[in-house]
Amino acid sequence: MSRPRACAAVATASICALVLAACGSSSTSPGAGQSATRQPPPKIAMPSALGPAEGLVNVVAWAGYAEDGTNDPTVDWVHPFEKATGCKVNVKVANTSDEMVTLMHTGQYDVVSASGDATLRLIYSGDVAPVNTALVPHYSTIFPYLKDRDWNSVEVDGKRQAYGIPHGWGANLLMWNSKAVTPAPTSWGSVFAANSPYSGKITAYDSPIYIADAALYLMKSKPELGIKNPYSLDQKQFDAAVALLKTQRQNIGEYWSDYTKEVQAFESGTSVVGTTWQVITNLIEADKKVPVKAIVPSEGSTGWSDTWMVSSKTKHPTCSYEWMDWIVSPSVNAQVAQWFGEAPAQSKACAEPGMKEHCATFHAADKAYSDNIWYWTTPTKACLDGRGNDCVDYAKWTQAWTGIKG
């Protein structure tokens, strides 16, 4: 799944300062704590202690997550890390989750900032190792609602095992042109209605994981389908979501995966309503070309939560753990959140200079807000809601998405 990052593509710090987005968090979001019935991941040892730093760490990251001053000389947390630890950082920017999965499979990289549609693939392929959180001191003050979730941990021998360190997160919102779309929508039905008055000017996110958005809407609008988790769909439920998306396809003006494409579409008037990220809303508001609003609709929302994970083949375990602890330290996690435009994972980041308003804007500690967010989780045959092994896996989601788009 492609998820281009906003601030990394923005050349100036002044524009990046505008990228303050309202994104969700979750302590007990729908699906929290539910375990799936599946074979355990490969047995991979995790370190009980760390030795001397090896002098190198090879990082796969979303753009904007490992800044070294190249994009802006004032935005640099890589060189201070190198100076503090003696670990030289080599960064490979990946543009999609699929690319991250492929790169980590080579064994040439030590750590990755994986999104939830990639994490389980990495865990069950054996490409990442379980993480000893005791060796990451700053883990203790990460927001608890990001820990031990379906996308960053799995059940091993009856106990929940962490496979990564939470980094930051965001929500997928409903945005509309407030002059062109009246009355103001409150439901995802505004983009899924077959007879929408905005046909041809509806936009949607271009990724197989968007099937979960349709499933989320059906979970509320057609409760008889029995959907409990939008990433955990049996064949009947999956077919209903795909059918809804094929109907929606007739009303779609264009799909987007590059955030700049949606900005341009709304500002030109070719799109007036659709799924978005708050960062996109803020950029459009800053341009002041068209009035827009964005909300978490009545049905709730999907979203993402990224996780730093360690390769099972790493030759630099100490530098890998040092990097993970560094990136979620209060000061650095605050810098990343501000630069990139997302909610921090580190609770103490909210006490850093300039972060009080940022954390409030992002609903960083707002449990009620977070409870409406369903974070991206890799669909697997083993149902994530714990009902067995009859769910549709991600490979079939990918095939169906090709058919939906035609």
Beta strands, then each sheet from edge to edge (+ up, - down):
strand 1: 56-61
strand 2: 88-93
strand 3: 111-114
strand 4: 128-129
strand 5: 153-156
strand 6: 159-162
strand 7: 165-177
strand 8: 202-205
strand 9: 252-256
strand 10: 273-277
strand 11: 292-295
strand 12: 301-311
strand 13: 343-344
strand 14: 373-375
sheet 1: 2+ 1+ 3+ 12- 4+
sheet 2: 2+ 1+ 3+ 12- 7+ 10- 8- 9-
sheet 3: 2+ 1+ 3+ 12- 14-
sheet 4: 2+ 1+ 3+ 12- 7+ 11-
sheet 5: 2+ 1+ 3+ 12- 7+ 13-
sheet 6: 5+ 6-
end
